């Protein structure tokens, strides 16, 4: 089970994530440890399919939740109008406590909701836990679903079966200071080698700035360097996965990323512990010439000291003009296997994740739609999303569809690997080999 309540360390796996305290993180990790050995039961599939009554929905509470509530209320009203005798009650749950609550819901169908919102890297773990309903047939017959982005569909798919519908997608691109670039005669880098050179030029000319703000705990900001070099997190082997972070290609990308830690760009003493939030915050505060941030970072940057003095471009790959593959983050909504209102629950899911609702969520929250046509229309309304849409169009990547990924993520295997390298405690080979061993153990334990 992935802790998307740890976005500071993991670089916002979900676009609307909320930073938490170290204490809260420790409690969550303890909860995961305690439940790891518990029997994975969800009470099985309900034997009834009631066509009236009240459906319960758990959605994530955002930092600024009112706009989301208004959009959801419209979707619920449309559902209730089309289904006389049916009602929907929506509860917004804190991200910090979702791990415990969802696990409890899987184990106690009597108190479980009918639908839940979940981080898209949670899918495989929740399916392994037996909590989510297979809605493959309904999804395939749904007209809206035909325009779903392939990567977004992958995030609700396990072993060829669909266990929910994507709600929004989030990707990262390169934010850069137009005033600094103009002053120093620089242009947006077209390769990752140019990115490194440009960052160090900025740092040399303006030592009060990071050339590019990077973080040793910013996993999803680092992974595009691995993917652009031809590396992978892991490769599928039958029904399981084998770690690939210690392949030569992956090491090449890791070496490029970790070369950005040092006094000539982002000092390791300060930057090794930084996560995605911290790097974007540094850029927004005017302390960096560049940063890797998401479409979901736009509002924070606009509210910062660099408003009107920045632009965004796709993060470059290794070849001139190429775009590095980005992690496709985001959230999904799923129907619980234990619901006694399956037909109604699927219809409510369609209302909550359909094209009309996703368009409204973009306007209200800035969440990128998962439908290609709705996303194109959103870009016409808000041009700032174009670099992110170009990034999506160039191809994105996702985490291994294994329930073992939750343990890898929660135990911070990859942030630890990066931090060991940038601190000098281990070289790239030793750190990646150690990380691969931990990953393989987690994959094997997950079955």
KOLMARMI-678071 format. One record per residue (C-alpha): residue number from 1; residue in three letters; x, y, z. Coordinates in steps of 0.25 Angstrom, whole numbers, plus 5000, padded with zeros to 4 digits. Last residue first. Example, Ala and Ser with C-alpha at 12.3 -4.5 7.8 and 13.67 -1.06 7.14 Angstrom:
2
+-----+--------+------+-------+------+
: num : residu : east : north :   up :
+-----+--------+------+-------+------+
:   2 :    SER : 5055 :  4996 : 5029 :
:   1 :    ALA : 5049 :  4982 : 5031 :
+-----+--------+------+-------+------+
! end
This chain:
447
+-----+--------+------+-------+------+
: num : residu : east : north :   up :
+-----+--------+------+-------+------+
: 447 :    UNK : 5016 :  4949 : 4983 :
: 446 :    UNK : 5017 :  4961 : 4991 :
: 445 :    UNK : 5029 :  4956 : 4999 :
: 444 :    UNK : 5036 :  4953 : 4986 :
: 443 :    UNK : 5034 :  4968 : 4981 :
: 442 :    UNK : 5038 :  4973 : 4995 :
: 441 :    UNK : 5051 :  4965 : 4994 :
: 440 :    UNK : 5054 :  4969 : 4980 :
: 439 :    UNK : 5053 :  4984 : 4984 :
: 438 :    UNK : 5062 :  4982 : 4996 :
: 437 :    UNK : 5073 :  4975 : 4987 :
: 436 :    UNK : 5071 :  4986 : 4976 :
: 435 :    UNK : 5073 :  4997 : 4986 :
: 434 :    UNK : 5086 :  4990 : 4991 :
: 433 :    UNK : 5091 :  4989 : 4977 :
: 432 :    UNK : 5088 :  5003 : 4974 :
: 431 :    UNK : 5095 :  5008 : 4986 :
: 430 :    UNK : 5108 :  5000 : 4983 :
: 429 :    UNK : 5108 :  5003 : 4968 :
: 428 :    UNK : 5106 :  5018 : 4970 :
: 427 :    UNK : 5116 :  5020 : 4981 :
: 426 :    UNK : 5113 :  5019 : 4995 :
: 425 :    UNK : 5113 :  5029 : 5007 :
: 424 :    UNK : 5117 :  5041 : 4998 :
: 423 :    UNK : 5105 :  5049 : 5003 :
: 422 :    UNK : 5099 :  5049 : 4988 :
: 421 :    UNK : 5100 :  5034 : 4987 :
: 420 :    UNK : 5094 :  5030 : 5000 :
: 419 :    UNK : 5083 :  5041 : 4998 :
: 418 :    UNK : 5079 :  5035 : 4985 :
: 417 :    UNK : 5078 :  5021 : 4990 :
: 416 :    UNK : 5071 :  5025 : 5003 :
: 415 :    UNK : 5061 :  5033 : 4994 :
: 414 :    UNK : 5059 :  5020 : 4986 :
: 413 :    UNK : 5057 :  5010 : 4997 :
: 412 :    UNK : 5047 :  5020 : 5005 :
: 411 :    UNK : 5041 :  5009 : 5014 :
: 410 :    UNK : 5027 :  5013 : 5009 :
: 409 :    UNK : 5031 :  5013 : 4994 :
: 408 :    UNK : 5037 :  4999 : 4995 :
: 407 :    UNK : 5026 :  4994 : 5003 :
: 406 :    UNK : 5015 :  4999 : 4994 :
: 405 :    UNK : 5022 :  4994 : 4982 :
: 404 :    UNK : 5021 :  4980 : 4987 :
: 403 :    UNK : 5006 :  4980 : 4983 :
: 402 :    UNK : 5012 :  4980 : 4969 :
: 401 :    UNK : 5008 :  4988 : 4956 :
: 400 :    UNK : 5022 :  4994 : 4955 :
: 399 :    UNK : 5022 :  5009 : 4956 :
: 398 :    UNK : 5017 :  5017 : 4944 :
: 397 :    UNK : 5023 :  5024 : 4932 :
: 396 :    UNK : 5019 :  5035 : 4922 :
: 395 :    UNK : 5020 :  5037 : 4907 :
: 394 :    UNK : 5022 :  5049 : 4898 :
: 393 :    UNK : 5008 :  5053 : 4899 :
: 392 :    UNK : 5008 :  5054 : 4914 :
: 391 :    UNK : 5020 :  5063 : 4913 :
: 390 :    UNK : 5013 :  5071 : 4902 :
: 389 :    UNK : 5001 :  5072 : 4912 :
: 388 :    UNK : 5010 :  5077 : 4923 :
: 387 :    UNK : 5017 :  5087 : 4914 :
: 386 :    UNK : 5003 :  5092 : 4909 :
: 385 :    UNK : 4997 :  5094 : 4923 :
: 384 :    UNK : 5000 :  5109 : 4924 :
: 383 :    UNK : 4991 :  5111 : 4912 :
: 382 :    UNK : 4978 :  5111 : 4921 :
: 381 :    UNK : 4965 :  5111 : 4913 :
: 380 :    UNK : 4971 :  5104 : 4901 :
: 379 :    UNK : 4979 :  5094 : 4909 :
: 378 :    UNK : 4966 :  5090 : 4916 :
: 377 :    UNK : 4960 :  5087 : 4902 :
: 376 :    UNK : 4972 :  5078 : 4899 :
: 375 :    UNK : 4970 :  5071 : 4913 :
: 374 :    UNK : 4956 :  5068 : 4911 :
: 373 :    UNK : 4959 :  5062 : 4897 :
: 372 :    UNK : 4970 :  5053 : 4903 :
: 371 :    UNK : 4962 :  5049 : 4915 :
: 370 :    UNK : 4970 :  5048 : 4928 :
: 369 :    UNK : 4967 :  5062 : 4932 :
: 368 :    UNK : 4979 :  5070 : 4938 :
: 367 :    UNK : 4975 :  5075 : 4952 :
: 366 :    UNK : 4976 :  5091 : 4952 :
: 365 :    UNK : 4966 :  5091 : 4964 :
: 364 :    UNK : 4954 :  5098 : 4960 :
: 363 :    UNK : 4955 :  5099 : 4945 :
: 362 :    UNK : 4962 :  5085 : 4944 :
: 361 :    UNK : 4951 :  5079 : 4953 :
: 360 :    UNK : 4940 :  5085 : 4944 :
: 359 :    UNK : 4946 :  5078 : 4932 :
: 358 :    UNK : 4948 :  5065 : 4940 :
: 357 :    UNK : 4933 :  5066 : 4944 :
: 356 :    UNK : 4928 :  5067 : 4930 :
: 355 :    UNK : 4937 :  5056 : 4925 :
: 354 :    UNK : 4933 :  5046 : 4935 :
: 353 :    UNK : 4940 :  5043 : 4948 :
: 352 :    UNK : 4929 :  5046 : 4959 :
: 351 :    UNK : 4917 :  5043 : 4950 :
: 350 :    UNK : 4924 :  5030 : 4945 :
: 349 :    UNK : 4927 :  5026 : 4959 :
: 348 :    UNK : 4912 :  5029 : 4963 :
: 347 :    UNK : 4908 :  5019 : 4952 :
: 346 :    UNK : 4918 :  5009 : 4957 :
: 345 :    UNK : 4912 :  5010 : 4971 :
: 344 :    UNK : 4898 :  5009 : 4966 :
: 343 :    UNK : 4900 :  4996 : 4960 :
: 342 :    UNK : 4909 :  4991 : 4971 :
: 341 :    UNK : 4899 :  4995 : 4983 :
: 340 :    UNK : 4902 :  4985 : 4993 :
: 339 :    UNK : 4917 :  4989 : 4993 :
: 338 :    UNK : 4927 :  4979 : 4998 :
: 337 :    UNK : 4936 :  4979 : 4985 :
: 336 :    UNK : 4938 :  4994 : 4987 :
: 335 :    UNK : 4936 :  5003 : 4975 :
: 334 :    UNK : 4949 :  5011 : 4971 :
: 333 :    UNK : 4952 :  5025 : 4969 :
: 332 :    UNK : 4966 :  5029 : 4963 :
: 331 :    UNK : 4977 :  5039 : 4967 :
: 330 :    UNK : 4989 :  5045 : 4960 :
: 329 :    UNK : 5003 :  5042 : 4956 :
: 328 :    UNK : 5009 :  5039 : 4942 :
: 327 :    UNK : 5024 :  5039 : 4944 :
: 326 :    UNK : 5031 :  5046 : 4933 :
: 325 :    UNK : 5038 :  5041 : 4921 :
: 324 :    UNK : 5049 :  5051 : 4917 :
: 323 :    UNK : 5045 :  5060 : 4905 :
: 322 :    UNK : 5054 :  5060 : 4893 :
: 321 :    UNK : 5059 :  5073 : 4886 :
: 320 :    UNK : 5073 :  5069 : 4886 :
: 319 :    UNK : 5075 :  5055 : 4891 :
: 318 :    UNK : 5077 :  5051 : 4905 :
: 317 :    UNK : 5063 :  5056 : 4910 :
: 316 :    UNK : 5058 :  5070 : 4913 :
: 315 :    UNK : 5048 :  5073 : 4924 :
: 314 :    UNK : 5036 :  5080 : 4916 :
: 313 :    UNK : 5037 :  5095 : 4917 :
: 312 :    UNK : 5031 :  5104 : 4927 :
: 311 :    UNK : 5033 :  5119 : 4929 :
: 310 :    UNK : 5037 :  5129 : 4940 :
: 309 :    UNK : 5037 :  5144 : 4944 :
: 308 :    UNK : 5022 :  5147 : 4944 :
: 307 :    UNK : 5021 :  5142 : 4958 :
: 306 :    UNK : 5035 :  5138 : 4963 :
: 305 :    UNK : 5033 :  5143 : 4978 :
: 304 :    UNK : 5022 :  5133 : 4980 :
: 303 :    UNK : 5007 :  5131 : 4978 :
: 302 :    UNK : 5008 :  5127 : 4964 :
: 301 :    UNK : 5018 :  5117 : 4968 :
: 300 :    UNK : 5009 :  5111 : 4978 :
: 299 :    UNK : 4997 :  5111 : 4967 :
: 298 :    UNK : 5006 :  5104 : 4957 :
: 297 :    UNK : 5011 :  5093 : 4966 :
: 296 :    UNK : 4999 :  5084 : 4961 :
: 295 :    UNK : 5004 :  5084 : 4947 :
: 294 :    UNK : 5017 :  5078 : 4953 :
: 293 :    UNK : 5030 :  5083 : 4957 :
: 292 :    UNK : 5045 :  5081 : 4953 :
: 291 :    UNK : 5052 :  5093 : 4957 :
: 290 :    UNK : 5061 :  5104 : 4951 :
: 289 :    UNK : 5068 :  5117 : 4954 :
: 288 :    UNK : 5066 :  5115 : 4969 :
: 287 :    UNK : 5064 :  5123 : 4982 :
: 286 :    UNK : 5053 :  5132 : 4976 :
: 285 :    UNK : 5043 :  5128 : 4987 :
: 284 :    UNK : 5035 :  5120 : 4976 :
: 283 :    UNK : 5048 :  5112 : 4973 :
: 282 :    UNK : 5051 :  5109 : 4987 :
: 281 :    UNK : 5036 :  5104 : 4989 :
: 280 :    UNK : 5037 :  5095 : 4977 :
: 279 :    UNK : 5049 :  5089 : 4982 :
: 278 :    UNK : 5044 :  5087 : 4996 :
: 277 :    UNK : 5031 :  5081 : 4992 :
: 276 :    UNK : 5037 :  5071 : 4983 :
: 275 :    UNK : 5047 :  5066 : 4994 :
: 274 :    UNK : 5059 :  5072 : 5000 :
: 273 :    UNK : 5068 :  5063 : 5009 :
: 272 :    UNK : 5080 :  5063 : 5000 :
: 271 :    UNK : 5078 :  5078 : 4996 :
: 270 :    UNK : 5084 :  5085 : 5008 :
: 269 :    UNK : 5097 :  5077 : 5011 :
: 268 :    UNK : 5097 :  5072 : 4997 :
: 267 :    UNK : 5099 :  5087 : 4992 :
: 266 :    UNK : 5091 :  5090 : 4980 :
: 265 :    UNK : 5099 :  5095 : 4968 :
: 264 :    UNK : 5114 :  5096 : 4968 :
: 263 :    UNK : 5114 :  5093 : 4983 :
: 262 :    UNK : 5109 :  5079 : 4980 :
: 261 :    UNK : 5097 :  5071 : 4976 :
: 260 :    UNK : 5094 :  5072 : 4961 :
: 259 :    UNK : 5103 :  5061 : 4958 :
: 258 :    UNK : 5093 :  5052 : 4965 :
: 257 :    UNK : 5083 :  5053 : 4954 :
: 256 :    UNK : 5093 :  5050 : 4943 :
: 255 :    UNK : 5099 :  5038 : 4951 :
: 254 :    UNK : 5085 :  5033 : 4953 :
: 253 :    UNK : 5082 :  5033 : 4938 :
: 252 :    UNK : 5095 :  5025 : 4935 :
: 251 :    UNK : 5092 :  5016 : 4947 :
: 250 :    UNK : 5078 :  5012 : 4941 :
: 249 :    UNK : 5085 :  5009 : 4927 :
: 248 :    UNK : 5096 :  5000 : 4934 :
: 247 :    UNK : 5085 :  4993 : 4942 :
: 246 :    UNK : 5085 :  4995 : 4957 :
: 245 :    UNK : 5071 :  5001 : 4957 :
: 244 :    UNK : 5065 :  4988 : 4950 :
: 243 :    UNK : 5058 :  4982 : 4961 :
: 242 :    UNK : 5051 :  4969 : 4957 :
: 241 :    UNK : 5036 :  4968 : 4956 :
: 240 :    UNK : 5025 :  4957 : 4959 :
: 239 :    UNK : 5015 :  4950 : 4951 :
: 238 :    UNK : 5024 :  4946 : 4939 :
: 237 :    UNK : 5036 :  4954 : 4941 :
: 236 :    UNK : 5033 :  4969 : 4939 :
: 235 :    UNK : 5044 :  4979 : 4939 :
: 234 :    UNK : 5047 :  4988 : 4950 :
: 233 :    UNK : 5050 :  5003 : 4952 :
: 232 :    UNK : 5055 :  5004 : 4938 :
: 231 :    UNK : 5067 :  5010 : 4930 :
: 230 :    UNK : 5067 :  5015 : 4916 :
: 229 :    UNK : 5075 :  5028 : 4919 :
: 228 :    UNK : 5062 :  5036 : 4918 :
: 227 :    UNK : 5056 :  5026 : 4928 :
: 226 :    UNK : 5067 :  5029 : 4939 :
: 225 :    UNK : 5067 :  5044 : 4937 :
: 224 :    UNK : 5051 :  5044 : 4938 :
: 223 :    UNK : 5052 :  5036 : 4951 :
: 222 :    UNK : 5059 :  5048 : 4959 :
: 221 :    UNK : 5047 :  5057 : 4960 :
: 220 :    UNK : 5038 :  5045 : 4964 :
: 219 :    UNK : 5048 :  5041 : 4975 :
: 218 :    UNK : 5050 :  5055 : 4981 :
: 217 :    UNK : 5057 :  5050 : 4994 :
: 216 :    UNK : 5071 :  5054 : 4989 :
: 215 :    UNK : 5065 :  5067 : 4985 :
: 214 :    UNK : 5068 :  5077 : 4973 :
: 213 :    UNK : 5067 :  5092 : 4972 :
: 212 :    UNK : 5073 :  5096 : 4959 :
: 211 :    UNK : 5084 :  5106 : 4958 :
: 210 :    UNK : 5082 :  5108 : 4973 :
: 209 :    UNK : 5083 :  5123 : 4975 :
: 208 :    UNK : 5092 :  5132 : 4984 :
: 207 :    UNK : 5104 :  5127 : 4976 :
: 206 :    UNK : 5098 :  5135 : 4964 :
: 205 :    UNK : 5108 :  5134 : 4952 :
: 204 :    UNK : 5114 :  5121 : 4957 :
: 203 :    UNK : 5101 :  5116 : 4961 :
: 202 :    UNK : 5094 :  5120 : 4948 :
: 201 :    UNK : 5106 :  5113 : 4940 :
: 200 :    UNK : 5104 :  5101 : 4948 :
: 199 :    UNK : 5090 :  5099 : 4945 :
: 198 :    UNK : 5092 :  5102 : 4930 :
: 197 :    UNK : 5103 :  5091 : 4929 :
: 196 :    UNK : 5094 :  5081 : 4936 :
: 195 :    UNK : 5082 :  5084 : 4927 :
: 194 :    UNK : 5091 :  5084 : 4915 :
: 193 :    UNK : 5094 :  5070 : 4918 :
: 192 :    UNK : 5079 :  5067 : 4920 :
: 191 :    UNK : 5077 :  5072 : 4906 :
: 190 :    UNK : 5069 :  5084 : 4900 :
: 189 :    UNK : 5072 :  5094 : 4912 :
: 188 :    UNK : 5064 :  5106 : 4912 :
: 187 :    UNK : 5072 :  5118 : 4907 :
: 186 :    UNK : 5083 :  5125 : 4914 :
: 185 :    UNK : 5088 :  5140 : 4912 :
: 184 :    UNK : 5091 :  5142 : 4926 :
: 183 :    UNK : 5081 :  5153 : 4928 :
: 182 :    UNK : 5071 :  5146 : 4920 :
: 181 :    UNK : 5072 :  5133 : 4927 :
: 180 :    UNK : 5071 :  5140 : 4940 :
: 179 :    UNK : 5059 :  5148 : 4936 :
: 178 :    UNK : 5052 :  5136 : 4930 :
: 177 :    UNK : 5054 :  5127 : 4942 :
: 176 :    UNK : 5051 :  5113 : 4939 :
: 175 :    UNK : 5041 :  5102 : 4942 :
: 174 :    UNK : 5044 :  5089 : 4936 :
: 173 :    UNK : 5032 :  5078 : 4935 :
: 172 :    UNK : 5025 :  5069 : 4944 :
: 171 :    UNK : 5012 :  5061 : 4942 :
: 170 :    UNK : 4999 :  5059 : 4949 :
: 169 :    UNK : 4986 :  5051 : 4945 :
: 168 :    UNK : 4972 :  5052 : 4949 :
: 167 :    UNK : 4960 :  5044 : 4953 :
: 166 :    UNK : 4964 :  5030 : 4947 :
: 165 :    UNK : 4953 :  5020 : 4947 :
: 164 :    UNK : 4953 :  5007 : 4956 :
: 163 :    UNK : 4958 :  4993 : 4957 :
: 162 :    UNK : 4960 :  4989 : 4942 :
: 161 :    UNK : 4965 :  4975 : 4939 :
: 160 :    UNK : 4977 :  4972 : 4930 :
: 159 :    UNK : 4986 :  4966 : 4941 :
: 158 :    UNK : 4984 :  4979 : 4949 :
: 157 :    UNK : 4978 :  4992 : 4942 :
: 156 :    UNK : 4974 :  5005 : 4949 :
: 155 :    UNK : 4987 :  5012 : 4946 :
: 154 :    UNK : 4988 :  5006 : 4932 :
: 153 :    UNK : 4976 :  5014 : 4929 :
: 152 :    UNK : 4983 :  5027 : 4932 :
: 151 :    UNK : 4995 :  5022 : 4924 :
: 150 :    UNK : 4986 :  5020 : 4912 :
: 149 :    UNK : 4979 :  5033 : 4913 :
: 148 :    UNK : 4964 :  5031 : 4914 :
: 147 :    UNK : 4956 :  5034 : 4901 :
: 146 :    UNK : 4948 :  5021 : 4901 :
: 145 :    UNK : 4945 :  5023 : 4915 :
: 144 :    UNK : 4934 :  5033 : 4912 :
: 143 :    UNK : 4926 :  5023 : 4904 :
: 142 :    UNK : 4925 :  5013 : 4916 :
: 141 :    UNK : 4924 :  4999 : 4911 :
: 140 :    UNK : 4939 :  4995 : 4914 :
: 139 :    UNK : 4938 :  5001 : 4928 :
: 138 :    UNK : 4925 :  4993 : 4931 :
: 137 :    UNK : 4931 :  4980 : 4927 :
: 136 :    UNK : 4945 :  4983 : 4934 :
: 135 :    UNK : 4938 :  4987 : 4947 :
: 134 :    UNK : 4946 :  4978 : 4956 :
: 133 :    UNK : 4943 :  4982 : 4970 :
: 132 :    UNK : 4953 :  4987 : 4980 :
: 131 :    UNK : 4957 :  4982 : 4994 :
: 130 :    UNK : 4963 :  4968 : 4992 :
: 129 :    UNK : 4976 :  4972 : 4998 :
: 128 :    UNK : 4983 :  4969 : 4986 :
: 127 :    UNK : 4974 :  4978 : 4978 :
: 126 :    UNK : 4977 :  4989 : 4988 :
: 125 :    UNK : 4992 :  4987 : 4987 :
: 124 :    UNK : 4992 :  4987 : 4971 :
: 123 :    UNK : 4984 :  5000 : 4971 :
: 122 :    UNK : 4991 :  5008 : 4981 :
: 121 :    UNK : 5000 :  5015 : 4971 :
: 120 :    UNK : 4988 :  5023 : 4966 :
: 119 :    UNK : 4985 :  5029 : 4979 :
: 118 :    UNK : 4971 :  5026 : 4984 :
: 117 :    UNK : 4957 :  5031 : 4984 :
: 116 :    UNK : 4947 :  5022 : 4990 :
: 115 :    UNK : 4934 :  5016 : 4987 :
: 114 :    UNK : 4923 :  5008 : 4994 :
: 113 :    UNK : 4928 :  5012 : 5008 :
: 112 :    UNK : 4932 :  5001 : 5018 :
: 111 :    UNK : 4925 :  5000 : 5032 :
: 110 :    UNK : 4918 :  4986 : 5029 :
: 109 :    UNK : 4929 :  4982 : 5020 :
: 108 :    UNK : 4939 :  4981 : 5031 :
: 107 :    UNK : 4953 :  4977 : 5027 :
: 106 :    UNK : 4954 :  4985 : 5014 :
: 105 :    UNK : 4948 :  4997 : 5022 :
: 104 :    UNK : 4959 :  4995 : 5033 :
: 103 :    UNK : 4970 :  4995 : 5022 :
: 102 :    UNK : 4964 :  5008 : 5016 :
: 101 :    UNK : 4963 :  5015 : 5029 :
: 100 :    UNK : 4978 :  5011 : 5034 :
:  99 :    UNK : 4984 :  5016 : 5021 :
:  98 :    UNK : 4975 :  5028 : 5020 :
:  97 :    UNK : 4980 :  5035 : 5032 :
:  96 :    UNK : 4989 :  5045 : 5027 :
:  95 :    UNK : 4981 :  5047 : 5014 :
:  94 :    UNK : 4970 :  5053 : 5023 :
:  93 :    UNK : 4956 :  5048 : 5019 :
:  92 :    UNK : 4945 :  5056 : 5011 :
:  91 :    UNK : 4932 :  5049 : 5013 :
:  90 :    UNK : 4922 :  5049 : 5002 :
:  89 :    UNK : 4907 :  5044 : 5005 :
:  88 :    UNK : 4900 :  5039 : 4992 :
:  87 :    UNK : 4885 :  5037 : 4991 :
:  86 :    UNK : 4877 :  5027 : 4982 :
:  85 :    UNK : 4862 :  5027 : 4982 :
:  84 :    UNK : 4861 :  5034 : 4968 :
:  83 :    UNK : 4874 :  5031 : 4960 :
:  82 :    UNK : 4876 :  5041 : 4949 :
:  81 :    UNK : 4874 :  5053 : 4958 :
:  80 :    UNK : 4883 :  5046 : 4969 :
:  79 :    UNK : 4894 :  5045 : 4959 :
:  78 :    UNK : 4893 :  5059 : 4954 :
:  77 :    UNK : 4893 :  5064 : 4969 :
:  76 :    UNK : 4905 :  5056 : 4972 :
:  75 :    UNK : 4913 :  5061 : 4960 :
:  74 :    UNK : 4909 :  5076 : 4964 :
:  73 :    UNK : 4913 :  5073 : 4979 :
:  72 :    UNK : 4926 :  5068 : 4974 :
:  71 :    UNK : 4929 :  5081 : 4967 :
:  70 :    UNK : 4926 :  5089 : 4979 :
:  69 :    UNK : 4933 :  5080 : 4989 :
:  68 :    UNK : 4946 :  5081 : 4980 :
:  67 :    UNK : 4945 :  5096 : 4980 :
:  66 :    UNK : 4943 :  5096 : 4995 :
:  65 :    UNK : 4955 :  5087 : 4998 :
:  64 :    UNK : 4967 :  5096 : 4999 :
:  63 :    UNK : 4978 :  5087 : 5005 :
:  62 :    UNK : 4970 :  5075 : 4999 :
:  61 :    UNK : 4962 :  5065 : 5006 :
:  60 :    UNK : 4962 :  5052 : 4999 :
:  59 :    UNK : 4949 :  5045 : 4995 :
:  58 :    UNK : 4941 :  5035 : 5003 :
:  57 :    UNK : 4927 :  5032 : 4997 :
:  56 :    UNK : 4915 :  5025 : 5004 :
:  55 :    UNK : 4903 :  5021 : 4996 :
:  54 :    UNK : 4889 :  5023 : 5002 :
:  53 :    UNK : 4877 :  5015 : 4997 :
:  52 :    UNK : 4872 :  5009 : 4984 :
:  51 :    UNK : 4875 :  4999 : 4974 :
:  50 :    UNK : 4881 :  4988 : 4983 :
:  49 :    UNK : 4891 :  4979 : 4978 :
:  48 :    UNK : 4892 :  4967 : 4987 :
:  47 :    UNK : 4902 :  4956 : 4990 :
:  46 :    UNK : 4913 :  4965 : 4993 :
:  45 :    UNK : 4927 :  4961 : 4989 :
:  44 :    UNK : 4937 :  4956 : 5000 :
:  43 :    UNK : 4938 :  4961 : 5014 :
:  42 :    UNK : 4950 :  4969 : 5010 :
:  41 :    UNK : 4961 :  4960 : 5015 :
:  40 :    UNK : 4976 :  4961 : 5015 :
:  39 :    UNK : 4980 :  4954 : 5028 :
:  38 :    UNK : 4989 :  4963 : 5036 :
:  37 :    UNK : 5004 :  4962 : 5035 :
:  36 :    UNK : 5006 :  4975 : 5028 :
:  35 :    UNK : 4995 :  4982 : 5037 :
:  34 :    UNK : 5005 :  4985 : 5048 :
:  33 :    UNK : 5016 :  4989 : 5039 :
:  32 :    UNK : 5006 :  4998 : 5031 :
:  31 :    UNK : 5001 :  5004 : 5044 :
:  30 :    UNK : 5015 :  5007 : 5048 :
:  29 :    UNK : 5019 :  5014 : 5035 :
:  28 :    UNK : 5006 :  5022 : 5037 :
:  27 :    UNK : 5010 :  5026 : 5051 :
:  26 :    UNK : 5024 :  5030 : 5047 :
:  25 :    UNK : 5019 :  5038 : 5035 :
:  24 :    UNK : 5010 :  5046 : 5045 :
:  23 :    UNK : 5022 :  5048 : 5054 :
:  22 :    UNK : 5030 :  5053 : 5043 :
:  21 :    UNK : 5019 :  5063 : 5039 :
:  20 :    UNK : 5011 :  5062 : 5027 :
:  19 :    UNK : 5011 :  5069 : 5014 :
:  18 :    UNK : 4998 :  5069 : 5006 :
:  17 :    UNK : 4996 :  5062 : 4992 :
:  16 :    UNK : 4987 :  5068 : 4981 :
:  15 :    UNK : 4996 :  5063 : 4970 :
:  14 :    UNK : 4997 :  5049 : 4976 :
:  13 :    UNK : 5011 :  5043 : 4975 :
:  12 :    UNK : 5016 :  5056 : 4981 :
:  11 :    UNK : 5031 :  5056 : 4982 :
:  10 :    UNK : 5033 :  5043 : 4990 :
:   9 :    UNK : 5038 :  5050 : 5002 :
:   8 :    UNK : 5029 :  5062 : 5003 :
:   7 :    UNK : 5018 :  5054 : 4997 :
:   6 :    UNK : 5017 :  5044 : 5009 :
:   5 :    UNK : 5002 :  5043 : 5010 :
:   4 :    UNK : 5003 :  5036 : 4997 :
:   3 :    UNK : 5007 :  5024 : 5006 :
:   2 :    UNK : 5006 :  5013 : 4996 :
:   1 :    UNK : 5000 :  5000 : 5000 :
+-----+--------+------+-------+------+
! end
